[in-house]
Amino acid sequence: MELRRIRHFVVLAETLNFRRAAERLHIAQPALTVSIQKLESELDATLFVREPRGVTLTATGRAALAEARRILFHAGQFSELVQSASSGMAGTLRVGFVGTTTSHLLPRLVTRFRNEYPGVELVLREATSTRIMQWLEDEALDVGLVRTPLLAPGNTALALLERDRFVAALPRSHPLAGKPALTLADLAQERFVMYEQGEASGLRSAALSACQMAGFQPRVTQEATQVQTVLALVESGLGVALVPSIMRRFANDRMVIRDLAGYPDSAGIGLALTWLPAHDSPVVRHFREVALSEFAADGGNEERGAP
């Protein structure tokens, strides 16, 4: 049964006149007559009583009219949904994010994106950068908010949203906690809480590189995957750590966070948006545009292919 014939039926039922209905539908009257005849044949029912001055609905026609209108309404909604999805105005976007984005980047980005694209449903999943990159490759995510540097090769592209740098986290009781000017070299003899090799290899590599540029290899005594876990181990007095500067807000009566004088720029870290160019879509492009616009003033807005 063609949707076109249902539309013809509704218009004729509203006008009760083949000529006026044909004019409204912008088709020839004979074509409308044939269309209604074919619809009645398909339904094996008489919908109209033909009279010299027009038509009237049969009881069957009156019963069918309400359902025909519903069919046209839902067909219109279906068409609008498809058009919205194809233009990126509707649909679902699966976003992976690292925990450190929750302090400011993720709330700002999600709030603005939802305001500009209310028809898109966001599905958020927290994970490590390594896991997010794998999920992107497996097409289990559409975009990711990850921490750089990323060491694993892949097919993703990156757009840097925010530059960051390491600061030192120390137990408040540590002798260096009260030192007004701290350098990385001051930590050369300390026990380090370090990022785990598998799930946090990017941060681990950046932290080790920073220490090496300061002239020492850190003595790693504890390892953890999440930055928040690293801080918890520092609070417990198990060592010192290098953490992203946005973690300053976690300083408390058991832990201090200190800037590092002479911190090497080449050991920089950051937060980036990543996606698979091979599976780009309008909604992914909209999310990327919002992210770059929102954080362009924060030192990001550099787009490149992943290593």
C-alpha positions in Angstrom: 0.0 0.0 0.0 1.5 3.3 -1.1 1.7 6.3 1.3 0.7 8.4 -1.7 -2.7 6.8 -2.0 -3.4 7.2 1.7 -2.7 10.9 1.3 -5.0 11.0 -1.7 -7.7 9.3 0.4 -7.4 11.8 3.3 -7.5 14.9 1.0 -10.6 13.5 -0.8 -12.2 12.7 2.5 -11.6 16.3 3.6 -12.9 17.9 0.4 -15.5 15.3 -0.6 -15.0 16.5 -4.2 -12.6 14.9 -6.8 -11.9 18.2 -8.6 -11.0 20.2 -5.4 -9.0 17.3 -4.0 -7.1 16.9 -7.3 -6.3 20.7 -7.3 -5.0 20.5 -3.7 -2.9 17.5 -4.5 -1.7 19.1 -7.8 -2.6 16.1 -9.9 -5.1 15.4 -12.6 -8.6 14.4 -11.6 -8.5 11.1 -13.6 -5.2 10.2 -11.8 -6.9 10.8 -8.4 -9.8 8.7 -9.4 -7.6 5.8 -10.4 -5.6 6.1 -7.2 -8.7 5.9 -5.0 -10.0 2.9 -7.0 -6.7 1.1 -6.5 -6.7 1.8 -2.8 -10.2 0.5 -2.4 -9.2 -2.6 -4.4 -6.1 -3.2 -2.2 -8.3 -2.8 0.9 -11.2 -4.8 -0.6 -13.5 -2.1 0.8 -15.6 0.8 -0.4 -14.4 4.1 1.1 -16.6 6.6 -0.7 -20.1 6.7 -2.1 -20.0 8.4 -5.5 -22.8 10.9 -6.0 -23.5 13.4 -8.8 -22.3 16.4 -6.8 -19.4 14.8 -5.0 -18.7 11.9 -2.7 -19.5 11.0 0.9 -17.6 8.6 3.2 -18.9 5.2 3.8 -18.9 3.9 7.4 -15.7 2.1 6.5 -14.3 5.3 5.1 -15.1 7.2 8.3 -13.4 4.5 10.4 -10.4 4.5 8.2 -9.9 8.3 8.1 -8.6 8.7 11.6 -6.0 5.9 11.2 -5.0 7.3 7.8 -4.3 10.6 9.4 -2.2 9.0 12.1 -0.2 7.1 9.4 0.5 10.3 7.6 1.5 12.1 10.8 3.9 9.3 11.8 5.3 9.1 8.3 6.0 12.9 8.5 7.7 12.4 11.8 9.8 9.5 10.4 10.8 11.7 7.5 11.8 14.6 9.8 13.8 12.3 12.0 15.7 10.8 9.1 16.4 14.3 7.7 17.5 15.5 11.2 19.8 12.5 11.7 21.3 12.8 8.2 22.1 16.5 8.9 23.5 15.8 12.4 20.6 17.5 14.2 19.3 14.3 15.8 20.5 10.8 16.6 22.9 9.4 19.2 26.5 10.3 19.9 28.7 8.0 22.0 31.4 10.0 23.8 34.3 8.5 25.7 36.1 10.7 28.3 38.9 10.5 30.7 38.2 11.3 34.4 40.2 14.5 34.4 37.9 16.2 31.9 35.0 16.2 34.4 36.4 19.1 36.3 35.7 21.7 33.6 36.1 20.5 30.0 33.4 17.9 29.8 30.7 20.0 31.6 31.4 23.0 29.4 31.4 21.0 26.2 28.3 18.9 27.0 26.3 22.0 28.2 27.0 23.9 25.0 26.5 21.0 22.7 23.1 20.1 24.2 22.0 23.7 24.0 22.9 23.9 20.3 21.8 20.3 19.3 19.0 19.3 21.7 17.9 16.6 19.4 21.1 14.6 19.8 21.3 12.1 22.6 24.7 11.9 24.3 25.9 8.6 25.7 28.9 9.2 27.9 31.4 6.5 29.0 34.4 7.1 31.3 37.6 5.2 30.6 41.4 5.6 30.2 42.8 7.2 27.0 44.1 3.8 25.9 40.7 2.1 26.3 38.9 5.0 24.6 41.2 4.7 21.6 40.6 1.0 21.4 36.8 1.5 21.6 37.0 4.1 18.7 38.9 1.6 16.6 36.2 -1.0 17.4 33.5 1.5 16.5 32.1 1.2 20.1 32.5 5.0 20.4 32.0 7.9 18.0 34.4 10.4 19.6 36.7 10.5 22.6 38.1 13.1 25.0 41.6 11.8 25.8 44.8 12.9 27.4 47.9 13.4 25.3 50.4 12.3 24.4 49.1 9.1 22.9 51.6 6.4 22.2 49.7 3.7 20.4 49.4 3.9 16.6 45.9 4.0 15.1 43.6 5.4 12.5 42.2 8.2 14.6 42.5 12.0 14.2 43.1 14.4 17.0 42.1 18.0 17.7 44.0 19.5 20.7 41.5 21.3 23.0 43.7 22.3 26.0 47.4 22.4 26.7 48.5 21.4 30.2 51.6 20.9 32.2 52.7 18.7 35.1 52.8 20.0 38.7 54.1 18.1 41.7 51.9 16.5 44.2 53.5 15.8 47.6 52.2 14.7 51.0 51.7 17.8 53.2 54.1 16.4 55.7 56.9 16.1 53.1 60.0 18.2 53.8 59.8 19.8 50.3 56.1 20.7 50.7 56.9 24.1 52.2 59.6 25.0 49.7 58.6 28.2 47.9 60.3 27.3 44.6 60.3 23.7 43.6 62.1 22.2 40.5 61.9 18.7 39.1 65.5 18.1 40.1 64.5 18.6 43.7 62.5 15.4 43.4 65.4 13.3 42.0 65.8 11.2 45.3 62.1 10.8 46.0 59.9 7.8 45.7 57.4 8.3 42.8 53.9 7.2 42.4 53.8 6.6 38.6 51.2 5.9 35.9 50.7 2.3 34.9 52.3 1.2 31.7 49.4 -0.4 30.0 46.3 1.8 30.6 48.1 5.1 31.2 51.2 4.8 29.0 50.9 8.3 27.6 51.0 10.1 30.9 53.7 7.6 32.1 55.9 8.4 29.1 55.4 12.2 29.5 56.3 12.0 33.2 59.3 9.8 32.7 60.5 12.1 29.9 60.1 15.2 32.1 62.2 13.6 34.8 64.9 12.5 32.3 65.2 16.0 30.9 65.7 17.1 34.5 68.6 14.8 34.8 67.3 11.7 36.6 65.3 8.5 36.3 62.5 8.5 38.9 62.5 5.7 41.5 59.0 4.3 41.0 57.6 2.5 44.0 53.8 2.6 43.3 51.8 2.6 40.1 48.2 3.5 39.3 46.0 4.0 36.3 43.8 7.0 37.1 45.1 10.4 38.1 42.7 10.5 41.0 44.2 7.2 42.3 47.7 8.5 42.0 46.7 11.5 44.2 45.1 9.2 46.7 48.4 7.3 47.0 50.3 10.5 47.4 47.9 11.5 50.2 48.7 8.3 51.9 52.3 9.2 52.0 53.5 6.5 49.5 55.4 9.0 47.4 55.3 12.1 45.2 53.8 12.3 41.7 53.6 14.5 38.6 50.0 15.3 37.8 48.2 17.6 35.4 47.9 21.1 36.7 44.1 21.0 36.5 44.2 18.7 39.5 45.2 21.6 41.8 41.6 21.6 43.1 42.3 18.3 44.9 44.9 19.8 47.2 43.8 19.3 50.8 45.1 19.1 54.4 47.0 15.9 53.6 48.5 16.9 50.2 50.0 19.9 48.5 50.4 20.6 44.8 53.3 22.8 43.7 54.3 24.4 40.4 57.6 23.3 39.0 60.1 26.1 38.1 61.9 25.5 34.8 59.4 22.9 33.7 60.4 21.8 30.1 57.8 22.9 27.5 58.7 19.8 25.4 57.2 17.6 28.2 53.8 19.2 27.8 50.6 17.2 28.1 47.1 18.1 27.1 43.5 17.1 26.4 42.3 16.3 22.9 39.2 15.3 21.0 39.7 12.2 18.8 37.6 10.5 16.2 37.8 8.1 13.3 37.9 10.0 10.0 36.7 6.9 8.1 33.5 7.0 10.2 33.0 10.7 10.3 29.3 11.8 10.4 27.4 15.1 10.6 26.8 14.8 14.3 30.5 14.0 14.9 31.4 17.1 12.9 29.0 19.2 14.9 30.5 18.0 18.1 34.0 18.7 16.8 33.0 22.2 15.7 31.5 23.0 19.1 34.5 21.6 21.0 37.0 23.7 18.9 34.9 26.8 19.2 34.5 26.4 22.9 38.2 25.8 23.7 39.9 27.7 20.9 40.8 30.5 23.4 42.4 27.9 25.7 45.4 27.2 23.5 43.9 24.3 21.5 42.4 24.2 18.0 45.2 22.2 16.5 44.0 19.3 14.3 46.2 16.5 13.1 46.2 12.8 12.3 47.0 10.4 15.1 50.5 8.8 15.1 
